[in-house]
């Protein structure tokens, strides 16, 4: 089932909240993993696997780069 534009916006909002909060306090690994979920949902995928299977190579590279940075924030 495709992700609606409304769901994409909600995921984007949650991702922004994570990033803003991470500037104040160090997030947990669980919070970072949730942020990664918001990230792939922002791109319209229901799972990371779906994103990696269907997205353009450039988008996949960008996703992986951002995912790595999100995880680094929590470590």
Biotite code that builds the C-alpha atoms (Angstrom):
import biotite.structure as struc

atoms = struc.array([
    struc.Atom([0.000, 0.000, 0.000], chain_id="A", res_id=1, res_name="UNK", atom_name="CA", element="C"),
    struc.Atom([1.511, 3.336, -1.027], chain_id="A", res_id=2, res_name="UNK", atom_name="CA", element="C"),
    struc.Atom([2.349, 5.937, 1.589], chain_id="A", res_id=3, res_name="UNK", atom_name="CA", element="C"),
    struc.Atom([0.009, 8.925, 1.350], chain_id="A", res_id=4, res_name="UNK", atom_name="CA", element="C"),
    struc.Atom([1.344, 12.457, 1.082], chain_id="A", res_id=5, res_name="UNK", atom_name="CA", element="C"),
    struc.Atom([-0.086, 13.137, 4.542], chain_id="A", res_id=6, res_name="UNK", atom_name="CA", element="C"),
    struc.Atom([1.859, 10.196, 5.985], chain_id="A", res_id=7, res_name="UNK", atom_name="CA", element="C"),
    struc.Atom([5.026, 11.417, 4.249], chain_id="A", res_id=8, res_name="UNK", atom_name="CA", element="C"),
    struc.Atom([4.576, 14.846, 5.829], chain_id="A", res_id=9, res_name="UNK", atom_name="CA", element="C"),
    struc.Atom([4.018, 13.316, 9.265], chain_id="A", res_id=10, res_name="UNK", atom_name="CA", element="C"),
    struc.Atom([7.198, 11.260, 8.886], chain_id="A", res_id=11, res_name="UNK", atom_name="CA", element="C"),
    struc.Atom([9.100, 14.362, 7.766], chain_id="A", res_id=12, res_name="UNK", atom_name="CA", element="C"),
    struc.Atom([7.808, 16.268, 10.795], chain_id="A", res_id=13, res_name="UNK", atom_name="CA", element="C"),
    struc.Atom([8.871, 13.459, 13.150], chain_id="A", res_id=14, res_name="UNK", atom_name="CA", element="C"),
    struc.Atom([12.306, 13.336, 11.526], chain_id="A", res_id=15, res_name="UNK", atom_name="CA", element="C"),
    struc.Atom([12.705, 17.086, 12.009], chain_id="A", res_id=16, res_name="UNK", atom_name="CA", element="C"),
    struc.Atom([11.681, 16.754, 15.658], chain_id="A", res_id=17, res_name="UNK", atom_name="CA", element="C"),
    struc.Atom([14.298, 14.052, 16.158], chain_id="A", res_id=18, res_name="UNK", atom_name="CA", element="C"),
    struc.Atom([17.000, 16.235, 14.608], chain_id="A", res_id=19, res_name="UNK", atom_name="CA", element="C"),
    struc.Atom([16.009, 19.285, 16.668], chain_id="A", res_id=20, res_name="UNK", atom_name="CA", element="C"),
    struc.Atom([15.923, 17.268, 19.887], chain_id="A", res_id=21, res_name="UNK", atom_name="CA", element="C"),
    struc.Atom([19.282, 15.656, 19.092], chain_id="A", res_id=22, res_name="UNK", atom_name="CA", element="C"),
    struc.Atom([20.853, 19.112, 19.161], chain_id="A", res_id=23, res_name="UNK", atom_name="CA", element="C"),
    struc.Atom([19.819, 19.415, 22.815], chain_id="A", res_id=24, res_name="UNK", atom_name="CA", element="C"),
    struc.Atom([20.343, 15.867, 24.109], chain_id="A", res_id=25, res_name="UNK", atom_name="CA", element="C"),
    struc.Atom([21.948, 12.728, 22.779], chain_id="A", res_id=26, res_name="UNK", atom_name="CA", element="C"),
    struc.Atom([19.262, 10.393, 21.419], chain_id="A", res_id=27, res_name="UNK", atom_name="CA", element="C"),
    struc.Atom([19.118, 6.706, 22.223], chain_id="A", res_id=28, res_name="UNK", atom_name="CA", element="C"),
    struc.Atom([19.751, 4.027, 19.612], chain_id="A", res_id=29, res_name="UNK", atom_name="CA", element="C"),
    struc.Atom([16.007, 3.256, 19.657], chain_id="A", res_id=30, res_name="UNK", atom_name="CA", element="C"),
    struc.Atom([15.203, 6.891, 18.888], chain_id="A", res_id=31, res_name="UNK", atom_name="CA", element="C"),
    struc.Atom([17.737, 6.869, 16.052], chain_id="A", res_id=32, res_name="UNK", atom_name="CA", element="C"),
    struc.Atom([16.209, 3.688, 14.637], chain_id="A", res_id=33, res_name="UNK", atom_name="CA", element="C"),
    struc.Atom([12.785, 5.350, 14.754], chain_id="A", res_id=34, res_name="UNK", atom_name="CA", element="C"),
    struc.Atom([14.251, 8.345, 12.923], chain_id="A", res_id=35, res_name="UNK", atom_name="CA", element="C"),
    struc.Atom([15.517, 6.022, 10.185], chain_id="A", res_id=36, res_name="UNK", atom_name="CA", element="C"),
    struc.Atom([11.957, 4.702, 9.838], chain_id="A", res_id=37, res_name="UNK", atom_name="CA", element="C"),
    struc.Atom([10.722, 8.277, 9.459], chain_id="A", res_id=38, res_name="UNK", atom_name="CA", element="C"),
    struc.Atom([13.403, 8.826, 6.843], chain_id="A", res_id=39, res_name="UNK", atom_name="CA", element="C"),
    struc.Atom([12.360, 6.007, 4.518], chain_id="A", res_id=40, res_name="UNK", atom_name="CA", element="C"),
    struc.Atom([8.692, 6.864, 5.023], chain_id="A", res_id=41, res_name="UNK", atom_name="CA", element="C"),
    struc.Atom([9.481, 10.453, 4.029], chain_id="A", res_id=42, res_name="UNK", atom_name="CA", element="C"),
    struc.Atom([10.632, 8.984, 0.717], chain_id="A", res_id=43, res_name="UNK", atom_name="CA", element="C"),
    struc.Atom([7.334, 7.119, 0.360], chain_id="A", res_id=44, res_name="UNK", atom_name="CA", element="C"),
    struc.Atom([8.537, 3.626, 1.260], chain_id="A", res_id=45, res_name="UNK", atom_name="CA", element="C"),
    struc.Atom([6.922, 1.422, 3.878], chain_id="A", res_id=46, res_name="UNK", atom_name="CA", element="C"),
    struc.Atom([10.226, -0.264, 4.686], chain_id="A", res_id=47, res_name="UNK", atom_name="CA", element="C"),
    struc.Atom([13.922, 0.169, 4.123], chain_id="A", res_id=48, res_name="UNK", atom_name="CA", element="C"),
    struc.Atom([13.859, -2.909, 1.891], chain_id="A", res_id=49, res_name="UNK", atom_name="CA", element="C"),
    struc.Atom([11.195, -1.329, -0.323], chain_id="A", res_id=50, res_name="UNK", atom_name="CA", element="C"),
    struc.Atom([13.230, 1.851, -0.643], chain_id="A", res_id=51, res_name="UNK", atom_name="CA", element="C"),
    struc.Atom([16.402, -0.065, -1.522], chain_id="A", res_id=52, res_name="UNK", atom_name="CA", element="C"),
    struc.Atom([14.556, -2.176, -4.121], chain_id="A", res_id=53, res_name="UNK", atom_name="CA", element="C"),
    struc.Atom([12.573, 0.557, -5.864], chain_id="A", res_id=54, res_name="UNK", atom_name="CA", element="C"),
    struc.Atom([14.418, 3.862, -5.507], chain_id="A", res_id=55, res_name="UNK", atom_name="CA", element="C"),
    struc.Atom([16.870, 5.391, -7.943], chain_id="A", res_id=56, res_name="UNK", atom_name="CA", element="C"),
    struc.Atom([20.555, 4.750, -7.136], chain_id="A", res_id=57, res_name="UNK", atom_name="CA", element="C"),
    struc.Atom([21.185, 8.416, -6.304], chain_id="A", res_id=58, res_name="UNK", atom_name="CA", element="C"),
    struc.Atom([18.330, 8.445, -3.790], chain_id="A", res_id=59, res_name="UNK", atom_name="CA", element="C"),
    struc.Atom([19.578, 5.206, -2.243], chain_id="A", res_id=60, res_name="UNK", atom_name="CA", element="C"),
    struc.Atom([23.042, 6.715, -1.790], chain_id="A", res_id=61, res_name="UNK", atom_name="CA", element="C"),
    struc.Atom([21.548, 9.826, -0.198], chain_id="A", res_id=62, res_name="UNK", atom_name="CA", element="C"),
    struc.Atom([19.355, 7.706, 2.086], chain_id="A", res_id=63, res_name="UNK", atom_name="CA", element="C"),
    struc.Atom([22.326, 5.616, 3.229], chain_id="A", res_id=64, res_name="UNK", atom_name="CA", element="C"),
    struc.Atom([24.374, 8.737, 3.920], chain_id="A", res_id=65, res_name="UNK", atom_name="CA", element="C"),
    struc.Atom([21.642, 10.316, 6.048], chain_id="A", res_id=66, res_name="UNK", atom_name="CA", element="C"),
    struc.Atom([20.945, 7.009, 7.823], chain_id="A", res_id=67, res_name="UNK", atom_name="CA", element="C"),
    struc.Atom([24.617, 6.717, 8.756], chain_id="A", res_id=68, res_name="UNK", atom_name="CA", element="C"),
    struc.Atom([24.611, 10.246, 10.185], chain_id="A", res_id=69, res_name="UNK", atom_name="CA", element="C"),
    struc.Atom([21.447, 9.563, 12.200], chain_id="A", res_id=70, res_name="UNK", atom_name="CA", element="C"),
    struc.Atom([22.980, 6.451, 13.744], chain_id="A", res_id=71, res_name="UNK", atom_name="CA", element="C"),
    struc.Atom([26.250, 8.300, 14.488], chain_id="A", res_id=72, res_name="UNK", atom_name="CA", element="C"),
    struc.Atom([24.328, 10.930, 16.447], chain_id="A", res_id=73, res_name="UNK", atom_name="CA", element="C"),
    struc.Atom([23.128, 8.248, 18.874], chain_id="A", res_id=74, res_name="UNK", atom_name="CA", element="C"),
    struc.Atom([26.463, 6.497, 19.344], chain_id="A", res_id=75, res_name="UNK", atom_name="CA", element="C"),
])
